[in-house]
Amino acid sequence: MIHPARITDSVSKGHVMNGKRVLIVEDELTQIALLEGVTARAGYHVEQAMTGDAAVKRLADKSAPEIDVVLLDLVMPGMNGIEVLKTIRPSMPNLPVVMLTAHSSIKTVVDAMSAGANDFIVKPASAERIRTALAAAIEVTALVGEIAPMTQNLKTVGFDNLIGDSPVMAQATKLARKAARASIPVLIEGESGVGKEVFARAIHDASDRSSKPFVAVNCGAIPENLVESILFGHEKGAFTGATEKRQGKFQEAHGGTLFLDEVGELPLDIQVKLLRALQEKEIDPVGGRQSIQVDIRVISATNRMLAEHVTDGAFREDLFYRLNVFPIVIPPLRERKTDIPELTDYFLSQISHMEDLPLRTISQGALTAVKTYNWPGNIRQLQNALFRAVILSESSMLMPEDFPNLFPDASLTAVPPPSNDGAVPPLPASFLPSSHSNAILPLETSDGHFRRLDDLEAAIIRAALDRYDGKMAEVARRLGMGRSTLYRKVAEYGLDT
């Protein structure tokens, strides 16, 4: 076994350090040696633990250097990886954890993610896959604070955190306050990133159910074959891999509020069961013999008009009327630009507190640029842009150049739509093969040859995942492929980080 102290010494003398410390939790010596070699060469300080108990003790040791990321084996004697995650997550919710497993079944993935893993790697894995997973886990976790402060405050403050006094925002807030006074179903409509879950939490917090659970489910992010089990639960042995009984989200939300985000993405057969659950106030777990009574308030949300789904036959009309008892439309940020200065001040204050940094201000030029931008990603995009600007800026005042991603070069535009006569216009120059091309998606490799089709497909899927915040249903719809096909390709191309 390689001693962790020697690994650390060799790294500090022979490599450029990235300043991060990784804890490898693995009981097989050969795997330890492999992982230590890969992570050390990538510039990490390396420590290792051969049992789950040892890992928990090391992570809880406040006198030792802080661990930045954990490589955690799933199967170990004694405390396994899932148990380690469940033990550390309450006190370390933002610690990046990458799970190592020899089994890539859907159940394994769901269990790992449900327990709080950021990513999972199927052994054996290439050095590049390991390095990419570690870097992605650290980067994604570094951005957790972008949304966490507002969400955390909303658990107790309610409508006080709904920032903005523009007329359209005031109208939406007025309706939401009225909705909080009753337990009727609410349907929140609005584009991605406008804050639909924030409104849902505010309604819950201002209702008489505020002391009970608020459970959020992104219906568009659940694989179709798992939707029923996740919503309604299942009994042990109900299907292959169901090794234990599990409660569904309906039972978790009992007495409180169930928030169904992207409800329009639910399969038709699940819509039938959802309708029954709302009408009868009872659910049938998969494999269960008896119905279970549930008392919940349902708030659903969609980024598209559900009425169009009904017309297209993709959403049940009876369920639509059951959910659409009290509709609320959240305006996009471009329709409430007078709220941007107040939102900017709020987010800068939150980021300063979260990152323990001096409070940043924003120059008039930068604020004008921010107010001018159209914000297709709405409040989420504004929040992320401010976060990145604060982290990257070396000045106490944010300047326009601290927001480079908001104003890309005009030449890097997307392919225009077909003309009215049906003819497909020529590709813009940035998409044509050229060894000097600065295109977003170059068609050539560095040596002048065309890229492989699977390489281009992976690049397109990666870009779509980034553009649509990893919402699989939205990505599948935009790319014109089935959701199950998308899940398979994401795994195939290693894009699941």
RODO-2510 file (C-alpha; in nm, 4 decimals, decimal comma):
residues 497
     n   res          X          Y          Z
     1     m     0,0000     0,0000     0,0000
     2     i     0,1302     0,3466    -0,0883
     3     h     0,1447     0,5682     0,2143
     4     p    -0,0589     0,8875     0,1721
     5     a     0,2210     1,1021     0,3143
     6     r     0,4599     0,9873     0,0427
     7     i     0,2020     1,0587    -0,2242
     8     t     0,1552     1,4116    -0,0911
     9     d     0,5317     1,4729    -0,0757
    10     s     0,5920     1,3469    -0,4270
    11     v     0,3151     1,5635    -0,5644
    12     s     0,4301     1,8792    -0,3961
    13     k     0,7847     1,8341    -0,5278
    14     g     0,7165     1,7080    -0,8778
    15     h     0,3840     1,8525    -0,9944
    16     v     0,1976     2,1776    -1,0234
    17     m    -0,0572     2,1635    -0,7455
    18     n    -0,4198     2,2559    -0,8013
    19     g    -0,4549     2,3067    -0,4280
    20     k    -0,7289     2,0465    -0,3863
    21     r    -0,7221     1,7466    -0,1543
    22     v    -0,8901     1,4188    -0,2518
    23     l    -0,9842     1,1383    -0,0135
    24     i    -0,9866     0,7952    -0,1795
    25     v    -1,2114     0,5483     0,0040
    26     e    -1,1385     0,2031    -0,1348
    27     d    -1,0652    -0,1378     0,0179
    28     e    -0,8759    -0,2967    -0,2742
    29     l    -0,5021    -0,2262    -0,2790
    30     t    -0,4704    -0,2398    -0,6568
    31     q    -0,7504     0,0127    -0,6989
    32     i    -0,5935     0,2364    -0,4351
    33     a    -0,2611     0,2357    -0,6180
    34     l    -0,4321     0,3103    -0,9512
    35     l    -0,6477     0,5927    -0,8158
    36     e    -0,3641     0,7472    -0,6177
    37     g    -0,1423     0,7502    -0,9253
    38     v    -0,4077     0,9145    -1,1435
    39     t    -0,5098     1,1780    -0,8885
    40     a    -0,1536     1,2575    -0,7848
    41     r    -0,0475     1,3129    -1,1454
    42     a    -0,3481     1,5435    -1,1859
    43     g    -0,2039     1,7617    -0,9104
    44     y    -0,4189     1,6673    -0,6112
    45     h    -0,3038     1,6146    -0,2552
    46     v    -0,4051     1,2548    -0,1873
    47     e    -0,5267     1,0755     0,1234
    48     q    -0,6891     0,7343     0,1501
    49     a    -0,9117     0,5325     0,3785
    50     m    -0,9722     0,1599     0,3425
    51     t    -1,3065     0,1451     0,5264
    52     g    -1,6208     0,3532     0,5459
    53     d    -1,5732     0,4070     0,9193
    54     a    -1,2217     0,5407     0,8619
    55     a    -1,3509     0,7767     0,5940
    56     v    -1,6245     0,9168     0,8201
    57     k    -1,3744     0,9723     1,1019
    58     r    -1,1297     1,1471     0,8684
    59     l    -1,3965     1,3760     0,7266
    60     a    -1,5158     1,4639     1,0766
    61     d    -1,1632     1,5492     1,1953
    62     k    -1,1623     1,9300     1,2129
    63     s    -0,7923     1,9417     1,3053
    64     a    -0,6875     1,7804     0,9747
    65     p    -0,6722     1,9618     0,6373
    66     e    -1,0105     2,0016     0,4692
    67     i    -1,1032     1,7431     0,2065
    68     d    -1,2176     1,8991    -0,1227
    69     v    -1,3502     1,5895    -0,3016
    70     v    -1,4083     1,2217    -0,2185
    71     l    -1,3676     0,9156    -0,4410
    72     l    -1,5944     0,6665    -0,2657
    73     d    -1,6227     0,2966    -0,3423
    74     l    -1,9769     0,1607    -0,3303
    75     v    -1,9062    -0,1928    -0,2050
    76     m    -1,6847    -0,2247     0,1033
    77     p    -1,6877    -0,4461     0,4100
    78     g    -1,8657    -0,2904     0,7059
    79     m    -2,0043     0,0506     0,6169
    80     n    -2,0624     0,0664     0,2395
    81     g    -2,0533     0,3745     0,0200
    82     i    -2,4269     0,4510     0,0454
    83     e    -2,4085     0,4347     0,4254
    84     v    -2,1058     0,6653     0,4247
    85     l    -2,2951     0,9166     0,2128
    86     k    -2,6025     0,9054     0,4350
    87     t    -2,3798     0,9582     0,7394
    88     i    -2,1852     1,2592     0,6120
    89     r    -2,4486     1,4413     0,4052
    90     p    -2,6386     1,6072     0,6956
    91     s    -2,3232     1,7858     0,8151
    92     m    -2,1459     1,8112     0,4758
    93     p    -2,4180     1,8789     0,2160
    94     n    -2,1824     2,0440    -0,0330
    95     l    -1,8838     1,8077    -0,0179
    96     p    -1,8246     1,6710    -0,3722
    97     v    -1,8480     1,2896    -0,3740
    98     v    -1,7802     1,0712    -0,6776
    99     m    -1,9020     0,7132    -0,6347
   100     l    -1,7018     0,4181    -0,7653
   101     t    -1,8968     0,1088    -0,8640
   102     a    -1,8497    -0,2074    -1,0655
   103     h    -2,2238    -0,2142    -1,1478
   104     s    -2,3925     0,0485    -1,3667
   105     s    -2,7539    -0,0627    -1,3199
   106     i    -3,0260     0,2027    -1,2979
   107     k    -3,0946     0,1071    -0,9362
   108     t    -2,7294     0,1564    -0,8443
   109     v    -2,7246     0,4986    -1,0047
   110     v    -3,0532     0,6047    -0,8436
   111     d    -2,9424     0,4841    -0,5000
   112     a    -2,6101     0,6676    -0,5297
   113     m    -2,7670     0,9918    -0,6487
   114     s    -3,0474     0,9723    -0,3917
   115     a    -2,7896     0,9359    -0,1158
   116     g    -2,6129     1,2491    -0,2382
   117     a    -2,3423     1,1434    -0,4851
   118     n    -2,2391     1,4067    -0,7392
   119     d    -2,1332     1,1500    -0,9997
   120     f    -2,0575     0,7826    -1,0392
   121     i    -1,7768     0,6026    -1,2208
   122     v    -1,7992     0,2443    -1,3415
   123     k    -1,4798     0,0494    -1,2713
   124     p    -1,2451     0,0044    -1,4425
   125     a    -1,2300     0,3653    -1,5638
   126     s    -0,9793     0,5552    -1,7714
   127     a    -0,7535     0,8158    -1,6138
   128     e    -0,9289     1,0859    -1,8157
   129     r    -1,2724     0,9788    -1,6899
   130     i    -1,1497     0,9953    -1,3296
   131     r    -0,9869     1,3361    -1,3738
   132     t    -1,2932     1,4739    -1,5512
   133     a    -1,5309     1,3468    -1,2827
   134     l    -1,3221     1,4985    -1,0027
   135     a    -1,2910     1,8346    -1,1757
   136     a    -1,6610     1,8459    -1,2649
   137     a    -1,7715     1,7526    -0,9125
   138     i    -1,5580     2,0277    -0,7631
   139     e    -1,6729     2,2836    -1,0187
   140     v    -2,0420     2,2013    -0,9877
   141     t    -2,0289     2,1987    -0,6087
   142     a    -1,8511     2,5346    -0,6133
   143     l    -2,1647     2,6726    -0,7798
   144     v    -2,4079     2,5188    -0,5289
   145     g    -2,4216     2,8486    -0,3489
   146     e    -2,5658     3,0198    -0,6535
   147     i    -2,9153     2,9005    -0,5712
   148     a    -2,8783     2,7644    -0,2200
   149     p    -2,8914     3,0936    -0,0233
   150     m    -3,2252     3,2014    -0,1678
   151     t    -3,3766     2,8560    -0,1330
   152     q    -3,2532     2,8250     0,2239
   153     n    -3,3988     3,1609     0,3243
   154     l    -3,7313     3,0782     0,1673
   155     k    -3,7752     2,7888     0,4072
   156     t    -3,8586     3,0391     0,6784
   157     v    -3,9116     3,3805     0,5168
   158     g    -4,1711     3,3038     0,2504
   159     f    -4,2736     3,5945     0,0293
   160     d    -4,0130     3,8289     0,1766
   161     n    -3,7556     3,6807    -0,0597
   162     l    -3,9581     3,7441    -0,3744
   163     i    -3,7596     4,0427    -0,4939
   164     g    -3,8977     4,3048    -0,7294
   165     d    -4,1776     4,5596    -0,7416
   166     s    -4,2358     4,5791    -1,1166
   167     p    -4,6068     4,5681    -1,2093
   168     v    -4,5893     4,2174    -1,3597
   169     m    -4,3997     4,0837    -1,0586
   170     a    -4,6375     4,2525    -0,8159
   171     q    -4,9336     4,0881    -0,9896
   172     a    -4,7749     3,7406    -0,9736
   173     t    -4,6883     3,7876    -0,6055
   174     k    -5,0402     3,9082    -0,5272
   175     l    -5,1867     3,5925    -0,6810
   176     a    -4,9355     3,3715    -0,4985
   177     r    -5,0275     3,5268    -0,1628
   178     k    -5,3931     3,4494    -0,2312
   179     a    -5,3041     3,0916    -0,3258
   180     a    -5,1271     3,0429     0,0062
   181     r    -5,4497     3,0942     0,1985
   182     a    -5,6108     2,7773     0,0616
   183     s    -5,5039     2,4199    -0,0160
   184     i    -5,6288     2,4207    -0,3745
   185     p    -5,3945     2,2996    -0,6521
   186     v    -5,1793     2,5709    -0,8090
   187     l    -5,0279     2,5631    -1,1588
   188     i    -4,7243     2,7911    -1,2049
   189     e    -4,6281     2,8676    -1,5638
   190     g    -4,3142     3,0429    -1,6783
   191     e    -3,9900     3,0027    -1,8682
   192     s    -3,6954     2,8078    -1,7287
   193     g    -3,5086     3,0043    -1,4647
   194     v    -3,7829     3,2506    -1,3688
   195     g    -3,8121     3,1086    -1,0181
   196     k    -4,1130     2,8770    -1,0269
   197     e    -3,9826     2,6664    -0,7380
   198     v    -3,9094     2,9835    -0,5415
   199     f    -4,2743     3,0849    -0,5787
   200     a    -4,3879     2,7347    -0,4838
   201     r    -4,1772     2,7434    -0,1671
   202     a    -4,3075     3,0873    -0,0793
   203     i    -4,6680     2,9672    -0,1155
   204     h    -4,5920     2,6658     0,1044
   205     d    -4,4169     2,8765     0,3692
   206     a    -4,7088     3,1188     0,3900
   207     s    -4,9683     2,8403     0,4156
   208     d    -5,0953     2,6487     0,7159
   209     r    -4,8790     2,3564     0,5969
   210     s    -4,5528     2,5470     0,6501
   211     s    -4,4434     2,3228     0,9376
   212     k    -4,4809     2,0133     0,7196
   213     p    -4,2519     1,8894     0,4376
   214     f    -4,2023     2,0663     0,1066
   215     v    -4,1007     1,7997    -0,1465
   216     a    -3,9903     1,9016    -0,4967
   217     v    -3,9793     1,6595    -0,7906
   218     n    -3,8438     1,7424    -1,1365
   219     c    -4,0688     1,5226    -1,3485
   220     g    -3,8636     1,5868    -1,6610
   221     a    -3,5405     1,4579    -1,5072
   222     i    -3,6658     1,1128    -1,4048
   223     p    -3,6126     0,8171    -1,6428
   224     e    -3,9540     0,7003    -1,7626
   225     n    -3,9211     0,3530    -1,6126
   226     l    -3,8596     0,5010    -1,2664
   227     v    -4,1307     0,7683    -1,2536
   228     e    -4,3981     0,5507    -1,0918
   229     s    -4,1642     0,4144    -0,8257
   230     i    -4,0227     0,7568    -0,7371
   231     l    -4,3645     0,9216    -0,7114
   232     f    -4,5647     0,6444    -0,5452
   233     g    -4,2985     0,4188    -0,3906
   234     h    -4,2595     0,0431    -0,4228
   235     e    -4,2622    -0,2734    -0,2178
   236     k    -3,9680    -0,5059    -0,1780
   237     g    -3,9502    -0,7437    -0,4740
   238     a    -4,1922    -0,5369    -0,6842
   239     f    -3,9470    -0,5438    -0,9756
   240     t    -3,5949    -0,6535    -1,0538
   241     g    -3,3579    -0,4626    -0,8279
   242     a    -3,6232    -0,3645    -0,5717
   243     t    -3,4325    -0,5118    -0,2784
   244     e    -3,6119    -0,3054    -0,0163
   245     k    -3,9342    -0,1158     0,0397
   246     r    -3,9157     0,2519    -0,0494
   247     q    -4,1511     0,5423     0,0121
   248     g    -4,2433     0,7633    -0,2804
   249     k    -4,2532     1,1415    -0,2966
   250     f    -4,6253     1,1452    -0,2177
   251     q    -4,5629     0,9778     0,1172
   252     e    -4,2620     1,1995     0,1870
   253     a    -4,4822     1,5069     0,1375
   254     h    -4,7668     1,3771     0,3577
   255     g    -4,9212     1,6688     0,5442
   256     g    -4,7246     1,9210     0,3398
   257     t    -4,6746     2,0306    -0,0203
   258     l    -4,5681     1,8288    -0,3247
   259     f    -4,4137     2,0421    -0,5992
   260     l    -4,4233     1,8760    -0,9426
   261     d    -4,1869     2,0696    -1,1687
   262     e    -4,2137     2,0093    -1,5458
   263     v    -4,5372     1,8211    -1,4828
   264     g    -4,6110     1,8222    -1,8565
   265     e    -4,3315     1,5691    -1,9091
   266     l    -4,5079     1,2916    -1,7169
   267     p    -4,5923     0,9858    -1,9307
   268     l    -4,9636     0,9346    -2,0017
   269     d    -4,9913     0,6187    -1,7901
   270     i    -4,8482     0,8043    -1,4893
   271     q    -5,0896     1,0920    -1,5523
   272     v    -5,3765     0,8481    -1,4957
   273     k    -5,2340     0,7429    -1,1592
   274     l    -5,1620     1,1024    -1,0635
   275     l    -5,5215     1,1973    -1,1378
   276     r    -5,6483     0,9154    -0,9171
   277     a    -5,4129     1,0163    -0,6374
   278     l    -5,5453     1,3728    -0,6485
   279     q    -5,9105     1,2689    -0,6683
   280     e    -5,9087     0,9878    -0,4131
   281     k    -5,6250     1,1211    -0,1937
   282     e    -5,4604     0,7800    -0,1976
   283     i    -5,1777     0,6111    -0,3844
   284     d    -5,0879     0,2577    -0,4870
   285     p    -4,7164     0,1766    -0,4444
   286     v    -4,5674    -0,0462    -0,7127
   287     g    -4,6228    -0,4065    -0,6017
   288     g    -4,8408    -0,2990    -0,3094
   289     r    -5,1627    -0,4757    -0,2148
   290     q    -5,3300    -0,1895    -0,0323
   291     s    -5,3813     0,1772    -0,1126
   292     i    -5,2213     0,4354     0,1153
   293     q    -5,3999     0,7528     0,2210
   294     v    -5,2056     1,0760     0,1658
   295     d    -5,2812     1,4345     0,2615
   296     i    -5,0901     1,6721     0,0355
   297     r    -5,1237     2,0065    -0,1373
   298     v    -5,0044     1,9898    -0,4998
   299     i    -4,8279     2,2761    -0,6727
   300     s    -4,7235     2,1979    -1,0285
   301     a    -4,5140     2,3942    -1,2749
   302     t    -4,4369     2,3927    -1,6447
   303     n    -4,2223     2,6021    -1,8780
   304     r    -4,4723     2,5526    -2,1605
   305     m    -4,8455     2,6065    -2,1901
   306     l    -5,0088     2,2849    -2,0684
   307     a    -5,3163     2,3679    -2,2718
   308     e    -5,1068     2,3083    -2,5849
   309     h    -5,0105     1,9657    -2,4480
   310     v    -5,3799     1,8884    -2,4054
   311     t    -5,4565     1,9915    -2,7632
   312     d    -5,1696     1,7750    -2,8904
   313     g    -5,2925     1,4769    -2,6893
   314     a    -4,9745     1,4652    -2,4787
   315     f    -5,1494     1,5657    -2,1567
   316     r    -5,4830     1,4474    -2,0185
   317     e    -5,7550     1,7096    -2,0242
   318     d    -5,9108     1,5907    -1,6977
   319     l    -5,5761     1,6098    -1,5190
   320     f    -5,5112     1,9552    -1,6649
   321     y    -5,8324     2,0903    -1,5124
   322     r    -5,7510     1,9203    -1,1834
   323     l    -5,4085     2,0927    -1,1672
   324     n    -5,5075     2,4262    -1,3203
   325     v    -5,7457     2,5337    -1,0433
   326     f    -5,5381     2,8418    -0,9556
   327     p    -5,2986     2,9447    -1,2383
   328     i    -5,0070     3,1821    -1,1812
   329     v    -4,7804     3,3081    -1,4613
   330     i    -4,4287     3,4143    -1,3602
   331     p    -4,2946     3,6832    -1,5962
   332     p    -3,9552     3,6400    -1,7651
   333     l    -3,6765     3,8714    -1,6522
   334     r    -3,6813     4,0662    -1,9816
   335     e    -4,0339     4,1830    -1,8908
   336     r    -3,9284     4,3063    -1,5464
   337     k    -3,5922     4,4728    -1,6119
   338     t    -3,6670     4,7428    -1,3539
   339     d    -3,6156     4,4684    -1,0937
   340     i    -3,2616     4,3890    -1,2122
   341     p    -3,0781     4,6462    -0,9926
   342     e    -3,2495     4,5157    -0,6776
   343     l    -3,1893     4,1550    -0,7792
   344     t    -2,8248     4,2345    -0,8503
   345     d    -2,7728     4,3942    -0,5084
   346     y    -2,9407     4,0991    -0,3388
   347     f    -2,7341     3,8360    -0,5179
   348     l    -2,4074     4,0247    -0,4637
   349     s    -2,4838     4,0370    -0,0921
   350     q    -2,5697     3,6676    -0,0833
   351     i    -2,2564     3,5678    -0,2772
   352     s    -2,0384     3,7787    -0,0476
   353     h    -2,1828     3,6124     0,2606
   354     m    -2,1694     3,2642     0,1104
   355     e    -1,8094     3,2859    -0,0118
   356     d    -1,6856     3,4963     0,2833
   357     l    -1,5682     3,7680     0,0446
   358     p    -1,5803     4,1476     0,0707
   359     l    -1,9038     4,2863    -0,0678
   360     r    -1,8661     4,3643    -0,4381
   361     t    -2,0319     4,6616    -0,6014
   362     i    -2,1177     4,6950    -0,9690
   363     s    -2,0182     4,9856    -1,1889
   364     q    -2,2810     5,1897    -1,3686
   365     g    -2,1463     5,0677    -1,7015
   366     a    -2,1699     4,7034    -1,5963
   367     l    -2,5180     4,7532    -1,4510
   368     t    -2,6329     4,9176    -1,7732
   369     a    -2,4945     4,6244    -1,9707
   370     v    -2,6662     4,3771    -1,7378
   371     k    -2,9973     4,5642    -1,7677
   372     t    -2,9638     4,5747    -2,1476
   373     y    -2,9024     4,2020    -2,1860
   374     n    -3,2086     3,9933    -2,2758
   375     w    -3,1454     3,7122    -2,0181
   376     p    -3,2882     3,4063    -2,1981
   377     g    -3,2001     3,2024    -1,8891
   378     n    -3,3836     3,4521    -1,6663
   379     i    -3,3027     3,4945    -1,2953
   380     r    -3,0984     3,1744    -1,2771
   381     q    -2,8708     3,3021    -1,5535
   382     l    -2,8362     3,6429    -1,3844
   383     q    -2,7474     3,4774    -1,0558
   384     n    -2,4871     3,2535    -1,2184
   385     a    -2,3365     3,5413    -1,4158
   386     l    -2,2950     3,7506    -1,1004
   387     f    -2,1472     3,4556    -0,9137
   388     r    -1,8862     3,3935    -1,1814
   389     a    -1,8073     3,7648    -1,2078
   390     v    -1,7473     3,7902    -0,8319
   391     i    -1,5282     3,4807    -0,8237
   392     l    -1,3208     3,5800    -1,1280
   393     s    -1,2913     3,9541    -1,0676
   394     e    -0,9892     4,0891    -0,8825
   395     s    -1,1492     4,4282    -0,8225
   396     s    -1,3955     4,5415    -0,5579
   397     m    -1,6174     4,6772    -0,8360
   398     l    -1,7544     4,4628    -1,1172
   399     m    -1,6900     4,6038    -1,4636
   400     p    -1,8460     4,5161    -1,8026
   401     e    -1,5461     4,2985    -1,8913
   402     d    -1,6300     4,0755    -1,5926
   403     f    -1,9325     3,9480    -1,7907
   404     p    -1,7714     3,8165    -2,1123
   405     n    -2,0158     3,5284    -2,1587
   406     l    -2,3137     3,7620    -2,1874
   407     f    -2,1951     3,9371    -2,4991
   408     p    -2,0422     3,6823    -2,7418
   409     d    -1,8981     3,7816    -3,0761
   410     a    -2,1804     3,8447    -3,3218
   411     s    -2,0192     3,6123    -3,5748
   412     l    -2,0747     3,3110    -3,3539
   413     t    -2,4431     3,2788    -3,4230
   414     a    -2,6587     2,9732    -3,4565
   415     v    -2,7694     2,8332    -3,7914
   416     p    -3,0654     3,0452    -3,9156
   417     p    -3,4023     2,8754    -3,9666
   418     p    -3,5215     2,7709    -4,3120
   419     s    -3,6658     3,0459    -4,5296
   420     n    -4,0363     3,0717    -4,6052
   421     d    -3,9952     2,8898    -4,9363
   422     g    -3,8576     2,5870    -4,7532
   423     a    -3,5039     2,6252    -4,8863
   424     v    -3,2293     2,5614    -4,6332
   425     p    -2,9936     2,8632    -4,6177
   426     p    -2,6185     2,8095    -4,6497
   427     l    -2,4191     2,7495    -4,3341
   428     p    -2,2591     3,0611    -4,1867
   429     a    -1,8866     3,0884    -4,2400
   430     s    -1,8114     2,9981    -3,8784
   431     f    -1,9541     2,6482    -3,9421
   432     l    -1,7634     2,5812    -4,2639
   433     p    -1,4466     2,3673    -4,2512
   434     s    -1,1456     2,5885    -4,1968
   435     s    -0,8231     2,5351    -4,0139
   436     h    -0,8581     2,8891    -3,8811
   437     s    -1,2239     2,8637    -3,7854
   438     n    -1,3251     2,9979    -3,4451
   439     a    -1,6661     2,8280    -3,4590
   440     i    -1,8498     2,7144    -3,1526
   441     l    -1,8706     2,3691    -3,3077
   442     p    -1,5761     2,3218    -3,5489
   443     l    -1,6112     2,0470    -3,8066
   444     e    -1,2389     1,9771    -3,8246
   445     t    -0,9858     1,8260    -3,5902
   446     s    -0,6610     2,0040    -3,5117
   447     d    -0,4846     1,8179    -3,7936
   448     g    -0,7331     1,9320    -4,0590
   449     h    -0,9501     1,6206    -4,0905
   450     f    -1,3265     1,6073    -4,0399
   451     r    -1,4411     1,5095    -3,6923
   452     r    -1,6195     1,1790    -3,6377
   453     l    -2,0003     1,1900    -3,6322
   454     d    -2,0155     1,0470    -3,2813
   455     d    -1,7719     1,3179    -3,1679
   456     l    -1,9978     1,5880    -3,3143
   457     e    -2,3054     1,4263    -3,1620
   458     a    -2,1402     1,4200    -2,8196
   459     a    -2,0457     1,7871    -2,8556
   460     i    -2,4008     1,8823    -2,9537
   461     i    -2,5530     1,6895    -2,6613
   462     r    -2,2992     1,8408    -2,4217
   463     a    -2,3861     2,1922    -2,5424
   464     a    -2,7605     2,1224    -2,5143
   465     l    -2,7208     1,9861    -2,1603
   466     d    -2,5416     2,3068    -2,0668
   467     r    -2,7930     2,5323    -2,2418
   468     y    -3,0982     2,3698    -2,0831
   469     d    -2,9498     2,3160    -1,7350
   470     g    -2,9368     1,9386    -1,7677
   471     k    -3,3148     1,9053    -1,8082
   472     m    -3,3268     1,5804    -1,9976
   473     a    -3,6823     1,6145    -2,1264
   474     e    -3,6109     1,9595    -2,2669
   475     v    -3,2825     1,8453    -2,4233
   476     a    -3,4487     1,5424    -2,5816
   477     r    -3,7263     1,7579    -2,7247
   478     r    -3,4863     2,0181    -2,8640
   479     l    -3,2618     1,7552    -3,0231
   480     g    -3,5531     1,5533    -3,1600
   481     m    -3,4724     1,2243    -2,9880
   482     g    -3,6456     1,0011    -2,7366
   483     r    -3,5618     1,0519    -2,3699
   484     s    -3,4450     0,6925    -2,3265
   485     t    -3,2147     0,7366    -2,6284
   486     l    -3,0761     1,0545    -2,4733
   487     y    -3,0051     0,8817    -2,1400
   488     r    -2,8230     0,6052    -2,3262
   489     k    -2,6129     0,8472    -2,5287
   490     v    -2,5292     1,0574    -2,2244
   491     a    -2,3940     0,7467    -2,0531
   492     e    -2,2228     0,6255    -2,3717
   493     y    -2,0366     0,9525    -2,4227
   494     g    -1,9511     0,9949    -2,0550
   495     l    -2,1531     1,3199    -2,0268
   496     d    -2,3307     1,2266    -1,7035
   497     t    -2,1058     1,4582    -1,5005
***
